[in-house]
Amino acid sequence: MIKKIITADNTETFLNEEVGESYHSQTGAVEEALKKYVLPCKIKEFAKTGKIAILDVCSGLGYNSAMAIDVALEENPHCQIEVFCLEFDPIIVGKVLEVDPPIKSLSFYKELVRNNDLKSDQINFNKNNLNITLIIGDARETCKDLPENHFDAVFFDPFSPKTAPEMWTEDFFKEMYRVMKDSALLATFSCARMVRENMSKAGLFYDDGPIVGRRGPGTIATKWI
Ligand SMILES: C[S@@+](CC[C@H](N)C(=O)[O-])C[C@H]1O[C@@H](n2cnc3c(N)ncnc32)[C@H](O)[C@@H]1O
C-alpha cells in the first residue's frame, strides 16, 4: 500500500507501507529536494554556463529533478536542460498526478505521465530548451545504457541502505562514476559508513553534505578532490 502523508514543511509525499519507508524525509519533502540535492549539486552555478545534464536516480515522483529545473530556469531561462530519471515503479511515477507541492516544473512530470503509457520502457517530455527522459526499469541495469562523462549532477535517492543495500554497492557507484563528468557532483541523503566505503572503492571522493532535518549529514561525492 502506498499512502499519502504530509511532511513537516506541509508538502505531500507517500509512505510505502510494504517497504516501511516514505519517499521523502518526513521533516519536509520539498525542503529535502532543495537543500539535500539541488543546492549541494550547485544547479544554479551549472545553469549559468547555459547547459546542464542531470541524472535523477530513483526519481519516484520527480521532486528532486523538478526542483532542479525550477532553480535552473530561474537562474537562466535559456539554459539547455537535460534530465534523465531512472525509476522502476510506474505506480509511484503515476502518483505525481495526486500531489501539488510548490515546485512549478512538476507540471512537466504530470504532462509526461498524462501523455504516455507507463508500461513503456522509456518516455520523453520535450519543450523548448527542456528535455526529460524517464527510463522505467531497475536503475542498476538501465544506467548501463547512459553515456559516459555526461552528467553535471547526480541525485542519488534510493530507499535507505538498511532497507535496500543492493542499491548502494560499489558496482552501482562505479556506474555513477562512469556517467559523471569530471566536474560533476553527486548528492545523497545517506552518510552511512558502508555507503561511503563503496563510493571510495568506486573511485569517488566524498564529503559531508548538508544536515537537513535529521541528525546526520548527507554525502556529496565527486570524481576529484
Ligand atoms: C526514497 S524514494 C525516492 C523518491 C524520489 N526521489 C522522489 O522525489 O519522489 C526511492 C525510490 O527508489 C525506487 N527504486 C527502488 N529500487 C529501485 C531500482 N532497483 N531501480 C530504480 N528505482 C528503484 C522506488 O520505487 C522509489 O521510488
PDBQT file of the ligand as one rigid body, heavy atoms in Angstrom, charges set to zero:
ROOT
HETATM    1  C1  LIG A 301      13.357   7.354  -1.440  1.00  0.00    +0.000 C 
HETATM    2  S1  LIG A 301      12.373   7.024  -2.842  1.00  0.00    +0.000 S 
HETATM    3  C2  LIG A 301      12.872   8.311  -3.952  1.00  0.00    +0.000 C 
HETATM    4  C3  LIG A 301      11.922   9.458  -4.016  1.00  0.00    +0.000 C 
HETATM    5  C4  LIG A 301      12.110  10.334  -5.216  1.00  0.00    +0.000 C 
HETATM    6  N1  LIG A 301      13.439  10.839  -5.359  1.00  0.00    +0.000 N 
HETATM    7  C5  LIG A 301      11.064  11.417  -5.302  1.00  0.00    +0.000 C 
HETATM    8  O1  LIG A 301      11.389  12.599  -5.394  1.00  0.00    +0.000 OA
HETATM    9  O2  LIG A 301       9.872  11.079  -5.256  1.00  0.00    +0.000 OA
HETATM   10  C6  LIG A 301      13.199   5.617  -3.534  1.00  0.00    +0.000 C 
HETATM   11  C7  LIG A 301      12.723   5.267  -4.924  1.00  0.00    +0.000 C 
HETATM   12  O3  LIG A 301      13.549   4.215  -5.436  1.00  0.00    +0.000 OA
HETATM   13  C8  LIG A 301      12.763   3.416  -6.295  1.00  0.00    +0.000 C 
HETATM   14  N2  LIG A 301      13.514   2.171  -6.531  1.00  0.00    +0.000 N 
HETATM   15  C9  LIG A 301      13.734   1.166  -5.657  1.00  0.00    +0.000 A 
HETATM   16  N3  LIG A 301      14.505   0.201  -6.222  1.00  0.00    +0.000 NA
HETATM   17  C10 LIG A 301      14.796   0.642  -7.471  1.00  0.00    +0.000 A 
HETATM   18  C11 LIG A 301      15.559   0.107  -8.548  1.00  0.00    +0.000 A 
HETATM   19  N4  LIG A 301      16.187  -1.065  -8.431  1.00  0.00    +0.000 N 
HETATM   20  N5  LIG A 301      15.649   0.814  -9.678  1.00  0.00    +0.000 NA
HETATM   21  C12 LIG A 301      15.000   2.004  -9.801  1.00  0.00    +0.000 A 
HETATM   22  N6  LIG A 301      14.262   2.562  -8.827  1.00  0.00    +0.000 NA
HETATM   23  C13 LIG A 301      14.150   1.886  -7.671  1.00  0.00    +0.000 A 
HETATM   24  C14 LIG A 301      11.469   3.285  -5.533  1.00  0.00    +0.000 C 
HETATM   25  O4  LIG A 301      10.400   2.879  -6.362  1.00  0.00    +0.000 OA
HETATM   26  C15 LIG A 301      11.308   4.722  -5.005  1.00  0.00    +0.000 C 
HETATM   27  O5  LIG A 301      10.564   5.498  -5.901  1.00  0.00    +0.000 OA
ENDROOT
TORSDOF 0
